[in-house]
């Protein structure tokens, strides 16, 4: 897969205003308030979240992720579901030693390796350093040298304002924060490592400006680039100033990024819970890979919903429910398709469960659960560390049409802890989270994707202390009501995904 498949943010954002039509009104009305006595309680949900976190960072293809997948499969089988596996293969990059040292002996602290950038010999690579202060147009002047590139923080709020249409909020009045310092968007836009390689650069040092050293430490960003064969690292702004001073004094640097690159297997698991109508399905999905307690704990939510719906008699389920837990979110170039995220691979492999062609079931709706229970922490660059704000993290809820927005609002009614911003993706290619492939495939969706500052960060203890068990439970309870409502709604009331030119554009790029 080419890098540009996952670098279309700017193009699609520019087109968003032209291609996104107004939502049609479907006239949804809540016919009943679903009762969910069989939903596992908060204690049980929290035990699943803690168990997933206990495996450690579960990056794609890692032994920890494999153990987590086996655990999830075992829990689903214990509920009486037949669990099926898609065994996939990938080339896994795994760093062992990451270091940077100046020729005068000074050690520069590395915040994180640049994922899938490249590897060095065990002794590292030495060379003169060349500074690129800001956006790089060409790397030729760093041929045979180490390129040092400054990267200025881009706020998530500005990105979301550009690429989403606001539909509503719970409670009323919630809006995008003025500035959100999460490294996510900056990391995803990243540095063009491929251009540096083509120019004959030895290695790349990326200085992340505007984020504290504590906030940057252990970030696994980006996860949207393939293996480039050119080692690169992230360093914080304070360390970057030391590197800039060293360049002025003519010092060289030695970058070490020793590790392995090998083929491994990794599984997507799924289970079908039949309903009375076998020709219509609702897809409930998440992913299983991530570096900490919140990313990804959506599997715990899947277990709760599977337990609830499997406890009902088949006659009480109108449509078949398809529970999908995909691998590959943290290596999208190997598992995405046509610029879409990892669930796209599962959709491609199992059209019989969703595309509605002759002999196939039709997915009338989808629900995506990710990042349960996050509390809000905000980075204070001046103080040098992030701190809790005392609020639940903003829950970004993508809905594909007005009817789906109404469903979510009805399902969340009565919640005591809710801080949700309901948005429509302005274009399929700029939608965040694993609900994106469903939306891009024309499946009406309700997708939860909170984006805390620590979302992609390896943290001590997985950052479990940053999660609120009660908030997580209320999020899952809302999705139980959501699926219950969707299961009883006529297809005409659920509506469709509006025509979206960005899907076509993604296929062409």
C-alpha positions as CSV (number, residue, x, y, z in Angstrom):
1,X,0.0,0.0,0.0
2,X,1.3,3.4,-0.9
3,X,1.9,6.1,1.7
4,X,-0.5,8.5,0.0
5,X,-3.4,6.2,0.7
6,X,-3.2,7.4,4.3
7,X,-2.1,11.0,3.7
8,X,-5.2,12.4,2.0
9,X,-6.3,14.5,5.0
10,X,-5.6,17.9,3.2
11,X,-7.2,17.0,-0.1
12,X,-10.4,15.5,1.4
13,X,-10.7,18.4,3.9
14,X,-10.6,20.9,1.1
15,X,-13.3,19.0,-0.8
16,X,-15.4,18.4,2.3
17,X,-17.5,21.5,1.9
18,X,-18.3,20.7,-1.7
19,X,-19.3,17.0,-1.4
20,X,-21.2,16.6,1.9
21,X,-24.9,17.0,1.4
22,X,-27.4,17.9,4.1
23,X,-28.8,15.0,6.1
24,X,-32.2,13.8,5.1
25,X,-34.8,13.7,7.8
26,X,-36.0,10.1,8.5
27,X,-38.6,10.9,11.1
28,X,-37.1,8.6,13.8
29,X,-39.1,8.3,16.9
30,X,-38.2,6.3,20.0
31,X,-40.7,3.5,20.1
32,X,-39.6,2.0,23.4
33,X,-37.0,2.5,26.0
34,X,-35.1,-0.7,26.0
35,X,-34.6,-2.5,29.2
36,X,-31.1,-4.1,29.7
37,X,-31.2,-6.2,32.9
38,X,-28.9,-8.8,31.3
39,X,-26.1,-6.4,30.6
40,X,-23.0,-7.3,32.7
41,X,-22.6,-4.8,35.5
42,X,-19.9,-2.2,35.9
43,X,-17.7,-4.6,38.0
44,X,-17.7,-7.2,35.3
45,X,-16.9,-4.7,32.5
46,X,-14.0,-3.3,34.6
47,X,-12.6,-6.8,35.1
48,X,-12.5,-7.3,31.4
49,X,-10.8,-3.9,30.9
50,X,-8.2,-4.7,33.5
51,X,-7.6,-8.2,32.1
52,X,-6.9,-6.8,28.6
53,X,-4.6,-4.2,30.1
54,X,-2.7,-6.9,32.1
55,X,-1.2,-8.3,28.8
56,X,0.8,-5.1,28.4
57,X,1.1,-3.0,25.3
58,X,-0.7,-4.9,22.6
59,X,0.8,-3.6,19.4
60,X,0.0,-5.3,16.2
61,X,1.4,-8.7,15.8
62,X,2.9,-8.8,19.3
63,X,2.7,-11.8,21.7
64,X,0.7,-9.5,24.1
65,X,-1.9,-8.8,21.4
66,X,-2.1,-12.5,20.5
67,X,-2.8,-13.4,24.2
68,X,-5.5,-10.7,24.4
69,X,-7.1,-12.0,21.2
70,X,-7.1,-15.6,22.6
71,X,-8.7,-14.3,25.8
72,X,-11.4,-12.4,24.0
73,X,-12.1,-15.4,21.8
74,X,-12.4,-17.6,24.9
75,X,-14.8,-15.3,26.6
76,X,-17.0,-15.2,23.5
77,X,-17.0,-19.0,23.3
78,X,-18.0,-19.1,26.9
79,X,-21.1,-17.2,26.0
80,X,-22.0,-19.9,23.5
81,X,-20.9,-18.0,20.4
82,X,-19.0,-19.7,17.6
83,X,-15.8,-17.7,17.2
84,X,-14.1,-17.6,13.8
85,X,-10.6,-16.4,12.9
86,X,-9.0,-14.8,10.0
87,X,-5.3,-15.5,10.3
88,X,-3.4,-12.8,8.6
89,X,0.3,-12.2,8.2
90,X,2.4,-9.0,8.5
91,X,6.0,-7.8,8.5
92,X,6.5,-6.7,12.2
93,X,9.0,-4.1,13.1
94,X,10.2,-4.3,16.7
95,X,12.8,-2.0,18.2
96,X,15.1,-3.2,21.0
97,X,17.5,-0.3,21.6
98,X,16.8,3.4,20.8
99,X,19.4,6.0,21.6
100,X,21.0,9.2,20.3
101,X,24.4,10.5,21.3
102,X,26.4,13.6,20.2
103,X,30.0,13.3,19.2
104,X,31.1,15.1,22.4
105,X,29.6,12.3,24.4
106,X,26.4,14.0,25.5
107,X,23.3,11.7,25.5
108,X,20.1,13.0,24.0
109,X,16.9,11.5,25.6
110,X,14.8,9.8,22.9
111,X,11.1,10.2,23.5
112,X,10.1,7.4,21.2
113,X,11.2,5.7,18.0
114,X,9.3,6.6,14.9
115,X,7.3,3.4,14.2
116,X,8.3,1.4,11.1
117,X,10.8,3.9,10.1
118,X,13.8,1.6,9.9
119,X,16.6,-0.1,11.8
120,X,20.4,0.5,12.4
121,X,23.2,-1.9,13.1
122,X,23.6,-2.6,16.8
123,X,26.3,0.1,17.0
124,X,24.2,2.7,15.3
125,X,24.7,5.2,12.5
126,X,27.0,8.2,12.7
127,X,26.9,11.4,10.6
128,X,26.9,15.1,10.5
129,X,23.6,16.7,11.3
130,X,21.6,19.1,9.1
131,X,18.7,21.1,10.5
132,X,15.4,21.6,8.6
133,X,13.4,24.1,10.6
134,X,9.8,23.5,9.6
135,X,8.2,21.8,6.6
136,X,10.7,20.0,4.4
137,X,10.4,20.4,0.6
138,X,13.6,18.5,-0.2
139,X,16.2,16.6,1.8
140,X,19.1,16.7,-0.7
141,X,21.3,18.8,1.4
142,X,21.3,16.1,4.1
143,X,22.4,13.3,1.7
144,X,24.8,11.1,3.6
145,X,24.0,12.9,6.8
146,X,21.4,12.9,9.7
147,X,18.4,15.1,9.0
148,X,17.0,17.0,12.0
149,X,13.5,18.2,11.4
150,X,11.3,20.4,13.6
151,X,7.6,19.5,13.8
152,X,5.2,22.1,15.2
153,X,2.2,20.8,17.1
154,X,-1.1,20.9,15.3
155,X,-4.2,21.0,17.5
156,X,-6.8,18.3,17.2
157,X,-9.6,20.8,17.7
158,X,-8.7,22.7,14.6
159,X,-8.5,19.5,12.5
160,X,-11.9,18.3,13.8
161,X,-13.5,21.7,13.1
162,X,-12.3,21.4,9.5
163,X,-13.3,17.8,8.7
164,X,-16.5,17.3,10.6
165,X,-20.0,18.8,10.6
166,X,-21.4,19.3,14.1
167,X,-24.8,17.5,14.7
168,X,-25.4,18.0,18.4
169,X,-24.1,17.3,21.8
170,X,-24.9,15.8,25.2
171,X,-25.3,17.8,27.3
172,X,-26.4,20.7,25.1
173,X,-23.7,23.3,24.6
174,X,-20.7,21.0,24.4
175,X,-18.4,22.0,21.6
176,X,-14.8,21.4,20.4
177,X,-12.3,22.7,23.0
178,X,-10.4,25.8,21.9
179,X,-7.1,23.8,21.8
180,X,-6.4,20.2,22.2
181,X,-2.7,19.3,22.5
182,X,-2.9,15.6,21.8
183,X,0.0,14.5,19.6
184,X,-2.3,12.5,17.4
185,X,-2.8,14.7,14.4
186,X,0.8,16.0,14.4
187,X,2.1,12.4,14.6
188,X,-0.2,11.2,11.8
189,X,0.9,13.9,9.5
190,X,4.4,13.2,10.7
191,X,7.6,13.7,8.6
192,X,8.1,12.4,5.0
193,X,10.6,9.7,5.9
194,X,10.2,8.2,2.4
195,X,11.5,11.4,0.8
196,X,14.5,11.5,3.2
197,X,15.3,7.9,2.2
198,X,15.0,8.7,-1.5
199,X,17.4,11.6,-1.0
200,X,20.1,9.3,0.6
201,X,19.7,10.6,4.2
202,X,21.3,8.3,6.8
203,X,18.7,8.9,9.6
204,X,16.1,11.4,10.8
205,X,15.6,13.1,14.1
206,X,12.1,14.6,14.6
207,X,11.9,17.4,17.1
208,X,8.3,17.6,18.4
209,X,7.7,21.2,19.4
210,X,4.9,22.4,21.7
211,X,4.4,19.2,23.6
212,X,6.0,18.4,27.0
213,X,8.6,15.8,27.3
214,X,6.4,13.7,29.6
215,X,3.5,13.9,27.1
216,X,5.7,12.8,24.2
217,X,7.4,9.9,26.0
218,X,6.3,6.6,24.6
219,X,4.0,7.9,21.9
220,X,3.4,5.3,19.1
221,X,3.0,7.7,16.2
222,X,2.4,7.5,13.4
223,X,0.7,4.2,12.7
224,X,-0.2,5.1,9.2
225,X,3.1,4.6,7.4
226,X,4.8,1.4,6.1
227,X,8.3,0.3,6.8
228,X,10.6,2.8,5.1
229,X,14.0,1.3,5.8
230,X,15.3,4.6,7.2
231,X,15.7,4.9,11.1
232,X,14.0,7.8,12.7
233,X,13.2,9.0,16.3
234,X,11.1,11.6,18.1
235,X,12.7,13.9,20.7
236,X,11.0,16.6,22.8
237,X,11.6,20.3,22.2
238,X,14.0,20.7,25.2
239,X,16.2,18.0,23.8
240,X,15.8,19.5,20.3
241,X,17.3,22.7,21.5
242,X,20.4,20.8,22.6
243,X,20.7,19.2,19.2
244,X,20.3,22.6,17.5
245,X,23.1,24.0,19.6
246,X,25.3,21.0,18.8
247,X,24.7,21.6,15.0
248,X,25.9,25.2,15.4
249,X,29.1,23.8,17.0
250,X,29.7,21.4,14.2
251,X,29.1,18.2,16.2
252,X,28.0,14.9,14.7
253,X,25.4,12.5,16.1
254,X,25.0,8.8,16.4
255,X,21.5,7.3,16.2
256,X,20.9,3.7,17.3
257,X,17.6,2.0,16.5
258,X,18.4,-1.7,16.8
259,X,15.7,-4.2,16.4
260,X,14.0,-6.9,14.3
261,X,11.9,-7.1,11.2
262,X,10.1,-10.4,10.7
263,X,7.0,-12.0,9.4
264,X,4.4,-12.9,12.0
265,X,0.8,-14.0,12.2
266,X,-2.0,-12.0,13.7
267,X,-5.7,-12.8,13.9
268,X,-9.0,-11.0,13.5
269,X,-11.8,-12.7,15.3
270,X,-15.6,-12.5,14.7
271,X,-18.8,-14.2,15.8
272,X,-22.3,-14.1,14.3
273,X,-25.3,-14.2,16.7
274,X,-28.3,-15.1,14.5
275,X,-31.5,-13.2,14.7
276,X,-35.0,-13.9,13.3
277,X,-34.1,-12.2,10.0
278,X,-30.9,-13.8,8.7
279,X,-30.8,-11.5,5.7
280,X,-30.1,-8.4,7.7
281,X,-27.2,-7.8,10.0
282,X,-25.8,-5.1,12.4
283,X,-22.1,-5.0,12.6
284,X,-20.6,-4.2,16.1
285,X,-16.9,-3.7,15.8
286,X,-13.6,-2.6,17.4
287,X,-9.9,-3.4,17.2
288,X,-7.6,-5.4,19.5
289,X,-4.3,-3.6,19.1
290,X,-3.1,-0.7,21.1
291,X,-0.4,0.5,23.6
292,X,-2.3,1.1,26.8
293,X,-5.5,0.6,28.9
294,X,-7.7,2.7,26.8
295,X,-6.3,1.9,23.3
296,X,-7.7,-0.7,22.8
297,X,-10.3,-1.7,25.4
298,X,-13.2,-1.8,23.0
299,X,-13.1,-5.6,23.2
300,X,-14.5,-5.4,26.8
301,X,-17.5,-3.5,25.4
302,X,-18.0,-6.1,22.7
303,X,-18.0,-8.8,25.4
304,X,-20.6,-7.0,27.4
305,X,-22.9,-6.5,24.4
306,X,-22.3,-10.1,23.2
307,X,-23.3,-11.3,26.7
308,X,-26.4,-9.2,26.8
309,X,-27.7,-10.1,23.3
310,X,-26.8,-13.8,23.5
311,X,-28.8,-14.0,26.7
312,X,-32.0,-13.1,24.8
313,X,-34.0,-15.7,22.9
314,X,-33.4,-15.7,19.2
315,X,-37.0,-14.5,18.6
316,X,-36.2,-11.3,20.6
317,X,-33.5,-10.4,18.1
318,X,-34.8,-9.2,14.8
319,X,-31.5,-9.0,12.9
320,X,-28.3,-11.0,13.2
321,X,-25.5,-9.3,15.1
322,X,-22.0,-9.7,13.9
323,X,-19.3,-9.0,16.5
324,X,-16.0,-8.1,14.8
325,X,-12.6,-7.6,16.6
326,X,-10.0,-6.7,14.0
327,X,-6.3,-6.6,14.1
328,X,-4.1,-4.1,12.3
329,X,-5.2,-0.7,13.5
330,X,-1.7,0.1,14.5
331,X,-0.3,-0.9,11.2
332,X,-2.8,0.5,8.7
333,X,-0.6,0.3,5.6
334,X,-0.6,-3.5,6.0
335,X,-4.2,-4.0,7.0
336,X,-6.2,-1.1,5.5
337,X,-7.7,-1.0,2.0
338,X,-7.8,1.9,-0.4
339,X,-7.1,4.4,2.4
340,X,-9.7,2.9,4.7
341,X,-8.8,1.5,8.2
342,X,-8.3,-2.1,9.3
343,X,-11.9,-3.2,9.4
344,X,-11.8,-2.8,5.6
345,X,-9.8,-6.0,5.4
346,X,-12.5,-7.9,7.2
347,X,-15.2,-6.4,5.0
348,X,-13.3,-7.4,1.9
349,X,-12.9,-11.0,3.2
350,X,-16.6,-11.4,4.3
351,X,-18.9,-9.7,1.9
352,X,-21.5,-12.4,2.6
353,X,-22.2,-10.8,6.0
354,X,-22.8,-7.3,4.8
355,X,-22.9,-6.3,1.1
356,X,-26.5,-7.4,0.3
357,X,-25.6,-9.0,-3.0
358,X,-27.6,-12.1,-4.1
359,X,-27.2,-14.8,-1.4
360,X,-25.6,-12.3,1.0
361,X,-26.9,-10.6,4.1
362,X,-27.2,-6.9,4.1
363,X,-25.7,-4.8,7.0
364,X,-28.3,-2.2,7.8
365,X,-26.3,-0.5,10.5
366,X,-23.0,-0.6,12.3
367,X,-21.8,0.4,15.8
368,X,-18.2,0.9,16.7
369,X,-16.9,1.0,20.3
370,X,-13.4,2.3,21.2
371,X,-11.5,3.9,24.1
372,X,-13.9,3.3,26.9
373,X,-13.8,5.2,30.2
374,X,-11.2,7.9,29.3
375,X,-10.8,10.8,31.6
376,X,-9.5,14.1,30.3
377,X,-5.8,15.0,30.8
378,X,-4.4,18.1,29.2
379,X,-0.7,18.8,28.6
380,X,0.8,21.9,30.2
381,X,3.8,22.7,28.1
382,X,4.9,25.5,30.4
383,X,4.8,23.2,33.5
384,X,6.3,20.3,31.6
385,X,3.7,17.6,32.2
386,X,0.0,16.7,31.6
387,X,-2.6,16.8,34.4
388,X,-6.2,15.7,34.9
389,X,-8.9,18.3,34.4
390,X,-11.5,16.4,36.4
391,X,-13.8,15.9,33.4
392,X,-14.7,12.8,31.3
393,X,-12.8,12.8,28.0
394,X,-14.9,14.2,25.2
395,X,-16.7,11.3,23.4
396,X,-16.5,11.9,19.7
397,X,-19.6,10.3,18.2
398,X,-19.7,9.9,14.5
399,X,-23.2,9.4,13.0
400,X,-23.8,8.8,9.3
401,X,-27.2,10.6,9.1
402,X,-29.7,12.5,11.2
403,X,-31.7,9.3,12.1
404,X,-28.5,7.7,13.6
405,X,-27.9,10.9,15.6
406,X,-31.4,10.7,17.0
407,X,-30.9,7.0,17.9
408,X,-27.7,7.8,19.8
409,X,-29.4,10.7,21.7
410,X,-32.4,8.5,22.6
411,X,-30.1,5.7,23.8
412,X,-28.0,8.0,26.0
413,X,-31.1,9.6,27.6
414,X,-30.8,9.6,31.4
415,X,-27.0,9.1,31.6
416,X,-25.4,10.8,34.6
417,X,-21.9,10.9,33.0
418,X,-22.0,12.1,29.4
419,X,-19.8,14.5,27.5
420,X,-20.4,13.7,23.8
421,X,-20.1,15.7,20.7
422,X,-22.1,14.2,17.8
423,X,-20.6,14.9,14.4
424,X,-20.9,13.8,10.8
425,X,-17.7,13.0,8.9
426,X,-17.2,15.6,6.2
427,X,-15.5,12.9,4.1
428,X,-14.9,9.2,4.6
429,X,-11.1,9.5,4.5
430,X,-10.9,12.0,7.4
431,X,-13.1,10.0,9.8
432,X,-11.2,8.7,12.8
433,X,-11.5,5.2,14.2
434,X,-12.6,1.8,13.0
435,X,-16.1,2.9,12.2
436,X,-14.6,4.6,9.2
437,X,-14.6,1.5,6.9
438,X,-18.2,0.8,7.7
439,X,-19.1,4.4,6.7
440,X,-16.9,4.3,3.6
441,X,-18.7,1.0,2.6
442,X,-22.1,2.6,2.8
443,X,-23.2,1.1,6.2
444,X,-25.0,3.6,8.4
445,X,-22.9,3.9,11.6
446,X,-22.8,5.2,15.1
447,X,-19.1,5.2,16.1
448,X,-17.5,6.3,19.4
449,X,-13.9,7.5,19.1
450,X,-12.7,9.6,22.1
451,X,-9.2,11.1,21.5
452,X,-7.4,11.6,24.8
453,X,-3.9,13.1,24.8
454,X,-2.5,9.8,26.0
455,X,-4.4,7.7,23.4
456,X,-1.3,6.3,21.6
457,X,1.1,6.5,24.5
458,X,2.8,3.6,26.3
459,X,2.2,4.4,30.0
460,X,3.3,2.9,33.3
461,X,0.6,0.4,34.3
462,X,-1.0,1.0,31.0
463,X,-2.5,4.3,32.3
464,X,-5.3,2.3,33.9
465,X,-5.6,5.0,36.6
466,X,-6.7,7.4,33.9
467,X,-9.9,5.5,33.2
468,X,-13.2,5.8,35.0
469,X,-15.1,2.5,35.4
470,X,-18.5,4.1,35.8
471,X,-18.0,6.3,32.7
472,X,-17.0,3.2,30.7
473,X,-20.1,1.3,31.9
474,X,-22.4,4.1,30.9
475,X,-20.8,4.3,27.5
476,X,-21.4,0.5,27.0
477,X,-24.9,0.8,28.4
478,X,-25.7,3.5,25.8
479,X,-24.4,1.2,23.0
480,X,-26.6,-1.7,24.3
481,X,-29.6,0.6,24.0
482,X,-28.4,1.9,20.6
483,X,-28.2,-1.6,19.1
484,X,-31.5,-2.6,20.7
485,X,-33.1,0.4,19.0
486,X,-31.4,-0.2,15.6
487,X,-32.6,-3.9,15.8
488,X,-36.2,-2.8,15.9
489,X,-36.1,0.0,13.4
490,X,-37.3,-0.5,9.8
491,X,-34.5,0.0,7.3
492,X,-36.2,3.0,5.9
493,X,-36.0,4.8,9.3
494,X,-32.3,3.9,9.8
495,X,-31.6,5.7,6.5
496,X,-28.5,5.6,4.3
497,X,-25.0,7.0,4.1
498,X,-25.1,10.2,2.0
499,X,-23.2,10.0,-1.2
500,X,-19.6,10.8,-0.4
501,X,-17.2,11.7,-3.1
502,X,-14.2,11.2,-0.8
503,X,-14.7,7.4,-1.0
504,X,-14.2,7.6,-4.7
505,X,-11.2,9.9,-4.4
506,X,-9.6,7.5,-1.9
507,X,-9.9,4.7,-4.4
508,X,-8.3,6.8,-7.1
509,X,-5.3,8.1,-5.1
